[in-house]
Amino acid sequence: MANEKQYPMTLAGKQKLEEELEHLITVKRKEVVERIKIARSFGDLSENSEYDSAKEEQGFVEGRITTIESMLRNALIIEESGESDVVTLGKTVSFVELPDGDEEEYTIVGSAEADPFEGRISNDSPIARALLGRKVDDIVKLTTPGGDMEVRIVSIKTAN
């Protein structure tokens, strides 16, 4: 297990994973075991879709528990730096598409807590990689699935 992948994350992201793990272990795991027990009581397991479904969910839950435990074991907490004029992991960046696009805002986080629908993008994403190390008023070329675009960084702030 040498050189396990590290998972950069904010302290809030780590706490959220710990809460999810606690819920999976104390609530979800017990629910699934109960579903399996009930499904077994229906008899023939070879044609028992409730049993198959419960076993499949059990596999998902156990896999997620293992994944979260690994992420927490290898968590690298993002320290808030005093320097707020440079885009780094854990910062919230606002930018506008040039020449006259709408303003967009994203917080750059580790892959463990990325959620693009909530405005949190992974530091491994093409957008984040292009923004990291840049400053306010920098013009940055972003490569997206929809094509390349140029943006101007409007603000950088510490995420909370």
Secondary structure, DSSP 4 states (H G I P E B T S, - for coil): -TTPPPEEE-HHHHHHHHHHHHHIIIIIHHHHHHHHHHHHTTS-GGG-HHHHHHHHHHHHHHHHHHHHHHHHHTEEEPPPPS--SB--TTEEEEEEETTT--EEEEEEE-GGG-BGGGTEEETTSHHHHHHTT-BTT-EEEEEETTEEEEEEEEEEEE--
